[in-house]
Amino acid sequence: MLNENIRALRTVRHLSQVELARSLHVSKQCISNWENDNILPSVEMLVRIAKFFGVSTDALLGLGALKTVSVDGLTDLQIDHVKLLIEDLRGMNGEN
């Protein structure tokens, strides 16, 4: 489940394995191994992956619903605004 969720989140964002690897400061082979279920990321890396994709670690591990929002067609600045809005809404709900 973890391997499928990492692949799904990466492809929804139209990221290659190389691009995701650069963002997480790991090798492309590391991403490939996670997605092919050859190895598991460390707990620290799970947290980094979850933060990068804006999902909970539970969702990443398949223990909760994996919810995504498509930002296709938005500029980087617009995406940053969406992220801030989501953070503000979470704060209003006491989820920070």
C-alpha positions as CSV (number, residue, x, y, z in Angstrom):
1,M,0.0,0.0,0.0
2,L,2.8,2.5,0.9
3,N,4.5,1.8,-2.4
4,E,1.3,2.4,-4.4
5,N,0.5,5.6,-2.4
6,I,4.0,7.1,-3.1
7,R,3.7,6.3,-6.8
8,A,0.1,7.7,-7.0
9,L,1.1,10.9,-5.2
10,R,4.1,11.3,-7.4
11,T,2.2,10.8,-10.6
12,V,-0.7,13.0,-9.6
13,R,1.9,15.8,-9.3
14,H,3.4,14.9,-12.6
15,L,6.8,14.3,-11.0
16,S,9.4,11.9,-12.3
17,Q,11.2,9.6,-9.8
18,V,14.3,11.8,-10.4
19,E,12.4,15.0,-9.5
20,L,10.9,13.5,-6.4
21,A,14.3,12.2,-5.4
22,R,15.8,15.6,-5.7
23,S,13.1,17.2,-3.6
24,L,13.6,14.6,-0.8
25,H,17.4,14.6,-1.2
26,V,17.6,10.9,-1.9
27,S,18.6,8.9,-5.0
28,K,16.3,8.0,-7.9
29,Q,17.0,4.3,-7.0
30,C,15.6,5.0,-3.5
31,I,12.3,6.2,-5.0
32,S,12.3,3.2,-7.4
33,N,12.9,0.8,-4.5
34,W,10.1,2.3,-2.4
35,E,7.6,2.2,-5.4
36,N,8.6,-1.4,-6.2
37,D,8.2,-2.4,-2.6
38,N,11.8,-3.6,-2.4
39,I,12.6,-1.5,0.7
40,L,10.7,0.7,3.1
41,P,11.6,4.3,3.9
42,S,12.7,5.1,7.4
43,V,10.3,6.6,9.8
44,E,12.0,10.0,9.4
45,M,11.7,9.7,5.7
46,L,8.0,8.7,6.0
47,V,7.4,12.0,7.7
48,R,9.3,13.9,5.1
49,I,7.4,12.3,2.3
50,A,4.1,13.0,4.0
51,K,5.0,16.6,4.5
52,F,6.2,17.0,1.0
53,F,2.9,15.7,-0.4
54,G,0.7,17.4,2.3
55,V,-0.8,14.1,3.5
56,S,-0.8,12.4,6.9
57,T,1.6,9.6,7.6
58,D,-1.5,7.4,8.3
59,A,-2.9,8.1,4.8
60,L,0.6,7.5,3.3
61,L,0.7,4.1,5.0
62,G,-2.9,3.2,3.9
63,L,-4.3,3.6,7.4
64,G,-6.5,6.5,6.5
65,A,-8.1,8.1,3.5
66,L,-5.6,9.4,1.0
67,K,-6.9,12.8,-0.1
68,T,-5.3,14.9,-2.7
69,V,-6.0,18.2,-4.4
70,S,-5.0,18.7,-8.0
71,V,-3.0,21.9,-8.6
72,D,-2.6,21.3,-12.3
73,G,-2.4,24.5,-14.3
74,L,-1.6,26.7,-11.3
75,T,1.6,28.7,-11.0
76,D,4.0,28.0,-8.2
77,L,2.8,31.2,-6.5
78,Q,-0.8,30.1,-6.7
79,I,0.1,26.7,-5.3
80,D,1.8,28.4,-2.4
81,H,-1.4,30.4,-1.8
82,V,-3.4,27.1,-1.8
83,K,-1.0,25.6,0.7
84,L,-1.3,28.6,3.0
85,L,-5.1,28.5,2.8
86,I,-5.1,24.8,3.7
87,E,-2.8,25.5,6.7
88,D,-5.1,28.3,7.8
89,L,-8.2,26.1,7.6
90,R,-6.4,23.4,9.5
91,G,-5.5,25.9,12.2
92,M,-9.2,27.0,12.4
93,N,-10.1,23.4,13.1
94,G,-7.4,22.9,15.7
95,E,-5.5,20.4,13.5
96,N,-2.1,22.0,13.6
